[in-house]
Amino acid sequence: MPHTIRTGPPLPPEDRTLSPFTGFGRAHWLAVADRLLTDAHRFASPSGARIVLPGRPSSSGADSDQLEGFARTFLLLAFRTAGCGGEAPAGLLQSYAEGIGAGTDPGHPEAWPALGQECRQTLVEACSLALGLHLTRPWLWDHLPDAVRERVVGWLQGAWGLRIPDNNWHLFRVIVGEFLAGVGGAHDRAAIDAGLARTEEFYVGDGWYRDGGDARTADNFDHYNGWALHTYPLLWALMAGGRTTDPAGRLPVFRARLRRFLADYALFFGADGAPVHQGRSLIYRFAAATAPWMGALVDATPLSPGQTRRLASGALRHFTDRGFRDRNGIATLGWYGPYPPLVQGYSGPASPYWLSKAFLGLLLPADHPCWTQPEEPLPVERGDRIQALPVPGFVISATRADGIVRLVNHGSDNYATADQATGDPAAGGAGSGTRAPVRADGDPHYARFAYSTATGPYHGTGAPHRLRPDNHVALLHPELGPSRRTRIHRLHLQDRYAASWHRPVWHGRPDSDARIETASVVHGAYELRAHLVDAPPHLPVYDSGWQVAGGRPPRVRTAGRWAEAVTEDGLTSTFVSLAGHCEVAVATAEGTSAFGRHTAVPHAVGRRSTARTVHVALVGLTGRGTDSAPPRVKCAVEGTTVTAVFPDGTWVLVALGTETAQSPVVGGVPLTGPVRYARLSPEEDPVVVPGRAP
């Protein structure tokens, strides 16, 4: 059956010889690019200066949104044109050239909004325009009239002195500035260097950048690490060329960091091509493939050419097969179809076209090994993997049988560190190096304990006491409903174990004195999750597993301490109470997931009679091709120490709170000294995380 992308002709025939996993090759990428461009261009304004897509405006307003439509599709055209030696769909280069002329003409009725403080979003789009003009210089910029080029340079001058969010936005000004330098325009080299220097402060290690902010008050790790914080510095270095000696010194550093990041990042993609559904701006979808393409472009990847294309084409095909565009061929504000709860306020109708960055791979010539060598399997297709990532605070679990990748989160919280509306620093001023923390009330794309390639977090509305978020632990207030997880305070991360604590809060209420510490131990598709709750005893505990979603209501079952929800596709969420719960159930709803209309969340409630309580559960997410029956885990709780044994003979010990296990015997093996965590698996060396002596 030929695969289509909603509008236009079918995609080229599959090539299962060269691409045994996806069937996609370079011709498919070109076909998707051309269809995206031609369909979007049908919404061009009369002069071509704006792409006027229907839909609710962003917080920046319709003028900015229409510039965004032009700039982001122009970037797609630039990758397509530069990658094909100047070839582009008929008439599009000329149309965009005319649009640039009109957009930069302040007297034209379709002129772009000024690049300035009144509409900061224009800087984001200026970056795409600058990069696109750089890439298409021989075919577009060099043929523009002198007056138009002067107006473009003048319009871009608004980038200097602009107050911006303290995150990846610094790199937008860097790209704009380097383009100006390349065409002989006025530019501020000190501001370019300052943007690069500030971004350098975001680098943490192991290939991971924090997306801005102050490390003392926030940890923002998500897909921006790949599609922005690695991508733009390398593009800058390529743009700068011989204009300064700086790129020669920084390029090897940027390349080494990207190589290190990609060694782990390939684990973030499921066998069906889906990237892990975590973080903001998920409407960019397969832009998650940008960093692997960049690694191939600058020879900074541990991935083979066949694995790079398999990852990228898998992501592209995942969304083309599932229909990410509407009946007019326009990319929707959602994951598959439209899903408003997924969308941040800064996004408008054209925002999804940042997915254009995934087409950076077209800059690789047709005879590059990434296009000519056969696809190779992803890590999840090679075997089961559990990988600890200490820098972002993640533990990744990939299971070959169902092709699902899960991310256990004890590190990334997106706890705001500046006024995101103004970008203003704290009262101490920009020179103080500090920014005012602003409490984020549990963003569902950062605050959950786990994410995956097959599920999305719960987005609930309505009466607070009826909300049943997934992968969460909360105190249940009779009127305010479940508390939220906000700032994540890391404790430990090693082996298959991660632990953190947070203050449970309710929207609009002062921070509480309550404290919840959580430890996770990953075992294949399952997670042993233990909570130590210090809170008033009249507040029950809510403890939940994965939300699953589908076109039909999931099948739900409960029995004793066990609850299960199964979709029509066989995706199964399991929750087994091991200690500290009195009720186990499955909450069903509609419209709470980007993955399907009908949803279900297995969960439990624990009544509390003392101020300190321990609650332990086994939560699982399995897909078709696996045994959905949960393993029979035996669990014992002694004080604040949890011991569990799995059917394969693996013993686990986790000590919660300040008390450690003193010289415990685990699975018949005596351990010495204070122990925080231990895992003893058959035919493996024991893993022991020592604790502090009392």
N, C-alpha and C positions, 0 to 999 in steps of 0.2 A: 504494500500500500504506500503510495507516494506521500511524503510528509509535506504539508503546506504551512504557511505562516499567516493564515487567515485571509489575506488578500493577495491578489496577483497570481502569477503562475506557480505551479509546484516547484519545490526546490529541485536541483539536479538529482539524478539517480544516485543512490547510495553506492559507495565504493567499499565493499566489505573486505576487499583484499588489502588495500592500503590502510583502511580504518575499520578493523574487525570489531571494535567496541561501539563506535558511534556511527559509522558510515559516512561521516562528514570529512570533507577536505577543504582546500582553499576555495574551490568553486562555490561551496556552500556558504562560506563566510562572505564572499563577494555578493552572492545572491541575496543574503539576508541584509547586508549593508545597503544594497541598491534599493531593495523594497522599503526599508526603513526611511531612506532618503526621499524616495519619490512619493511615498504616502504622506510623510510630514510636509513635503513641499506643496502639496495641494492646499495647505492651510496658510501659505505665504500671503503676506499683505501685498497690495498692488505694486509697491516699489521693490518688494522682496526683502525689505529691511527687518521684517518681523515674521515670526511663525506664530500664528494666532490660534492656539489650540483651545477647544472648549473645556470647561471645568472650573472649579472654584479657584480663585486666585490665592497665591501664597501671601505670607505676611508682608512681602515686599511690594505687592500690588501688581496690577495687570501690565503696566509698562515694562517693569523688570521681567515679568514672566515671558513676555513676548520677545524681549531681547534674549532671554535664556533659550527659548526655542530656536532662535537663529544661531546663537553661539554654539550650543551643544550639538546641533545637527551639522553645523559647519565643521566642527572637530571630527565628526564621523566622515564627512566628505574629504577632509584633509588626509586622514589615514588611508582612505580608499584611493585617493588620487596619488599621493606620494608613493604608495605601495605598488602602483600600476604604471609608474612612469608618466604620469600626467593624464592618464585616461580616467574618465568619470562619466556617469550617466549623462546623456545628451542634455546640454543646456544648463546644467546645474552650476558649473563653475562661473559662467557668465552671469547667471541669476544672482549668485552670492556676491559676486563682484559689484553688481549694481546695488544690491542691498547694503553693502558696506558704504558705498558712496552716499546713499540716501540716509542711512543710519547716522553717519557722522556729520551730516549737514544740519546745523542747528535751525535752519530756516525751513527744513522739510517737515511736512505734517507727520511723517512717520519716524522722525529723528529718535535716536536712542536716548534714554534718560542719561543725564550726566553721570560720569564716574565720580562719585563724591559721597560725603557723609550722609546726605539725605537718602541715598539708596545704596548702601554698602554692597548689596548683592551684585551690583554691576562689576565689582572686582573679580568675583568668581567667574563671571562670563567673559570679562576682559582677558582672563588667563586662557580660556579656551580659544578666544579669538586670536590672541597673540601666538599661541602654539600652532593653531591652524594656519595662520599667515606664514609662520616660519616654515612649516612643512610644505606648503604649496607655493613658496616664493617664486620658483622659476615659471610657474604657470598662472599665477594670479597677482601677487604683490608686484612683481617686476613689470606687469602690464597695466597697473592702475595709473590713472592720470596723476601727475605730480600734486595737483590740488587735493585729490582724495587721500593720497599718502600723507600729506601734511595734516589733513584733518584727523586721520587715524592717530598719528603721533600726538596731536594735540589732545584728542579725547583720552588717550591712555595716560596723559600726564596727571590725571586725577588720582592715580594710584598713590602718589607721594603724599605723606602726611595723614593718610586715612587711618582712623582708629578702627581696629579690627579685632575679632575674637582671637584669643591667645591659643591658637591651635594650628591645624594644617593651613589655615588661611595665610600665614606668613609666606607660604610657597607660591601663592597666586601672584603676589607682588614681585617675587623673585623672577618668575617666568615673564611677566609683563616687562620688567626692567631689562631682562636679558634680550628680549626681542627688540626693545627700543635701542639698546646698545648695538645690536646687529644691523639695524637699518640706519644707523647714524643719527638717531633721535636723541633729544635730551633725556638723560636718565640720572638716577641717584645711585652711584655705585656703593656708597656707604649704607643706604637703605637695603640694597640687595644683600650685602654682606651681613647686615644685622638680621635680616630674615633667615638667612642660612644659619647664622650663629644661634638664633633662638630655637630653630628647629633642632639643631644639634643638642640642645639641652633636653629635648624630649626623648633622645635615644637612651634606652635603658640597658639593653644587652640582648644577646641571642637572636639578633635580627628584629627586635621589637622596639617600636617607638610608642610612647604614650601620646595620645592625641591631645597634647596641650595640657595646660593647667599646672598645678603645684603638686608634686609627688607626695607632699605631706597631707594633702586633703583629698586627693582624687586619683583614681586609676582608670583611664579611658583606653581600653584596648579593644579593637574591633577591626572591621574590614578596611577602615581608613589606613591602617598600617600598610596594606598592600597597594590599594588603588590611589593613594595620595602620598603618604610619607616616604615610601620607597620610590615611587614613580617620578614625582616631580624633581627631586634632587638629581636624579640621573638624567632626566630630560634637560634640566638646566646645564649640567656638565656637557652634554652633547651640543646644546645650543651655543654655549660660551666658546667652545673650541679654543683657538689660539689667542682670543682677545685678552686673556689674563692667564697667569700661571696657576691660578687657584684650582681650576678644574683638574689639572694634572696631578695635584696633590690630593684632592678630595675624591676623585673618581675611583681609585683603588679601594678607598674606605667604603664608599657607597656600594661598590660591587661586592665586597666581602660581606657586608651586612645583608644584602639581598640574598646572596648565596646561602648564608646561614638561615635566614628566614624561610626560604623555599624548602630547605631540608625538612622542616616540620609542616609547612603550609600545605603540602600535598595531602596530608592527613585530614584536611578540613573539607574534603569533597567525598560524597558518597558514590557508590557504584552507579547510581542513576544520574550522576553528574551534578547533583545539587550541592551548593556550598552550605556550610553550617549557617543556620538561620539565627544570627545573634548580632546585636548592635543596631545602630541607627542607619538611616538611608538605604534600607534594604530594597527599595524600589529600583536601585541600580542593578540588581540581580547579577547577571553574568559579568559585570564589571569586576567581579571577584577574580576573574581570570587575567586581569591586567598585569599583575606582578609576575606571574610565570612567563608571559610573553616578553616582558621587559628583561627578565633574566636571560632569555634566549637572545634578545637583541644586543645586549651588552656583554655577552659571555660571562654571566654571573649566576649560573644555576647548577645545582647538582642533579637536576632532572635531565633525563635523556631527551632528545628531540621527540621521540615517539610518545614519551610520557607527558611532555609538555602539551602536545597537540591533543592527546587523549583527555587531559584535564580540561583544557580550554574548550574543545569541541563538545565534551560531555556537558559542560555548563551551558553552552549555547543551545545544544539540542534539548537539554532538560526543559528550558523555557519555551523554545519554539514548539516542541511537542505538546506542551500543556497550555499554550495560548496565552502569551503575556500581552497581546495586543487586542484592541477592540475591533469592531466590525469595519472601522475606517482605517485599520492598520496602525493605529496610534498606541504606543506603549502606555499601559495603564498605571495608575497610582495604586500599586499593590504588589503582591508576590506573583500570583498567576493572574487572576482577574482583579478588578478594583477592590480595594479593601481599605477604606478610610482610616480605621484605627491604627494602621501601620505607618501612616504618613505624618511626618513632622510638619510643624507650622511653616517652616521655611521652604517647603516644597510646593510647587505649583504644577500646572498641567504638563509643562515641558521638562520638569525635573528628571523624570526617568531616563532622559537621553544622555545622562552622564554614563550610561551603559556603553556609550560610544567608545570609551577608553578601552574596552575589551578588544576593539578592532585594531589596536596598536600592533597586533600580530601581523597585520597586512603589510607592515613596514619590512617584514622579512621577505626577501624575494622568493619567487615561485620555486626556485631550485634550492632553497635552504633546506637542510635536513629536517627541520620541524614540519615541512610540508611534504617531503619526499620519503621519509622513513616510516615504516609501519607503526601504528599505535602500539603502546605497551601498557600493561595494566597499572592502575593506581595502587597505592599502598593497601587500601581496603580490599582490593581484589587479589592481593598476593597472600593475605593471611590476617589473622586477628592481631590487633596491636593495641597496647596501652602505653601512652606516652605522657609523661609529666612535663609541663611547660611552666617552670617556676616564675619566669618574668611576668607573663600576663596573669598567672594564677589559675591556669587551666590544667585539667587532666583530660586527655583525649582517649576515647575508646572506640575502636573500629572493629566491626565483626564481619568477616567475609561471607558467612552464610546468607545474611540478609542485606549486606552492602550498606548498612547504616553506620554513620559516624555520630558519636555523642560527645558533647563538651561539658564537663563538670566545672562549674565556675565558682572559684573562691578568690577572685582577684579583680575583675573588671566591673566597676559600678557606675561609671559616668556621673559621678557626684560632682555637680557643677562647681567651678572655682572662679567664675567671673559672671557678670551680668551678660547673658547670651544675647540680650537685645541690644546692648550698647557696646559690649567689649571693654567697658571701663574697668580699670584696675581697682584694687582695694583703696581704702582711704589713704594709705601710705604713699600712693602714687606709683607710677610706672617704674620709677627709679628704685623703689624699695624692694622690687623683686617678689612682692607678695600680691595675692589676689583674694578678694573676699569670697569665702565659701558660701554657696547658696544651696540650701538643702533640696535635693531632688527626691520626690516622694515615690521612690521605687519604680523607676522606668522598667516596664516588663521585658525590654530587650537587653537589660543589663542585670537586673536584680534577681533573676531566677537562679536556682542552683544548677540547672542543666539546660542545654540546648542541643539541637540535633539537625541533621540534614533532612529529616522526615517530619518534623513537627514545628509548630510555632507557639509562642507563649499565649496565655489567656489574656484577652482584652474584654473585660467585663464592664457593664454599665448597669444602672438601676440601683435598687436598695442595697446599701453596703453590707447588710447582714446576709445577703444572698450571694455575694461574690465568692467564687471558689477558684482562686488562682492555682496554676499548676506549679510543680517543682518548687514548693514554697513551704515555709514554716511561719506560723503567725500566732499571735495571741488574739483570741476572739472576744471582741467587745460587743455587748448586747445591742448597742445602737450604732457604733462606728464600724462594725464588721471586722474583718481580719486586718491585723497590722501589716506594715510594709517593711521590706528590707531596703535600707538605703546605703549608707557608707559601709563598705565591706572592710573589716579590719583583719588582715591576714595573720595567721598563726603558724601554719606549717604546710609544706608541700614537698613531698618526696615519694618516690616509688608510685604506688597506686593510691596514695593517701593525700588528702588536702583538708585543711581546717581553717575556719575563720569565725569571727563573731560580729554581731551587729546589734544596734539598738532598735527595737521595734517601735515604729511611729505610726501615727494616724494623720491623714491629711488635715491640715489646718490646726493641728494640736501641737503643743510644745513637746519637745523630746522627752521621752520617758526615762526612768532610771532602770527599766528592765533591760536584761541582757540575754541574748540567745547565742550560744556557741554551737556550731555545727561541724561535724567531721564526716567526710565522705571517703569510702574505700571502694574502688572500682573493681568489679569482677566480671569481665566480659560485658554482656549486655545489661548487667545489673549493677546496682550501687547500694552498698550498705550505708545508710544515712542515719547518724546519731545526733541528737540534740540535747544540750544541757540548758535548761530554761531557769533563769532567775527572775521571778516576777510575782506579783501578788497572786495568791493561790486561787482567788475567785475567777481568774481568767483562764478559760480552757485553752488548749493548744490545738491548732489546725495544722495538719501535716499532709502533704499531697505529692502525687507522682506526676507522670507525664500527661499532657493533654493530647488526645488524638482526635482527628477530624476527618470528615468525608462527606460525600454527597448524600449519603443516607445516615440515619442515626446509628451510631456504633452499638454493637451488641454488648450489654453489660451484665455482669454476674458478680455476686458476692457470696461468700461462704465463710463463716467464722471470722478469722483474722485476715481474710484475703479478699481482694476486689480486683476486677478486671474489666477493661473496655477494649473491644476489638472492632476495627473498621471493616468495611466490605472488602478492602484490599489485603486484609490480614495483619495490618499494623496493630500491635497489642501493647497496651499499657497495663502494667501489673503493680499492685501495691500490696505488700504483706506486712502486717503489723508484727513486730518482734517483741516490743516492750513499750508500755506507757500509753496505750490507747484503749478506749472503751467502745468506740463505734467505728465501723469501717463501712464506707459507702462509695457510690459513684455519682457525681454531679453531672447532669446533662444540660446542654444549652444549645442555642443557635447564635451564629454570628460572632463567636468569641475567638476565632482562629482565621489566619490568612490562608490556611490550607484546605478549608472546606466549611460548608455551612453548619453541619451538625457536629457537635463536639461532646467529649466526655472526659472527666478528670477523676480517677480513683483517688480517694483520700481517707483520712481518719481524723477523729477528734479524741483528745485525751483530757479527761477531767482531772483537775489538780487540787490536792488538799494541803500541799505544803508549798513553801516559797521556792524550793529548788526541786526540780523534777528532771528525769531522763526519759527520752522517747526515742525508740529505735525502729527503723523500718527497712525493708528491702524494696527498692523501686526498680522496675525494669521496663525497657522498651525493646521490643523484638518485632521483626518483620517476617514476611512470608519466606519459607525455606528454613525456618528455625523451629525448635520446640518451644512453644509459648508457655509451657508449664514452668513455673518458677522453681529454682532449686530449693530443696528443703534445707534451710539454714537453721542451725541450732544456735541460740543466742543466750548469753547470761550477762546480767548486769549486777555488778557489785560496787555499791557506792556510785562513783562516777566513772568507773571503768567498764567498758563493754568488750566482751569476748565472743567471737562467733566462729563457727566452723562450717565450711561449704562441703557439698557432697564429694568434690574431687580431692578432699583431704587438706585443703588450704585452711589454716588457722589465722585469725586476725585478732589483734588486740588494739584497742584505742582507749587512751586515758583522756577524759574531758576535764576541763577546769584546771585549777592550779595543782591538784593532786596528781601525781604520777603513780604508775604501778611499780611497786618496789620488788625487784628480783622475782618477777612472776614466772610461773611455769605455764608455757603455752604449748598445747598439743603434746604434752609430755616432755617438752624441752625446757630446762631451766635457763632463764636469762638473768644476767647480772646487772645490778644497779637500777636506778630509776629509768623507767621505760615509758615513752609517750605513745609510740606506735610500734607494732611488730607484725610481720607477715611471714609465715612459714608455709611454703608450698612444696609439695613433693618434687624431688629431683632439682630443687633450686636452693641456693644459699639463703639462709635466713636474712631478712631485712629488718633492721632494728633502728628506730629513731629514739635516741636517749632523751630523757627529760632531765630537768634540773633537780639536783638533790634538795630535799626539803631543808 
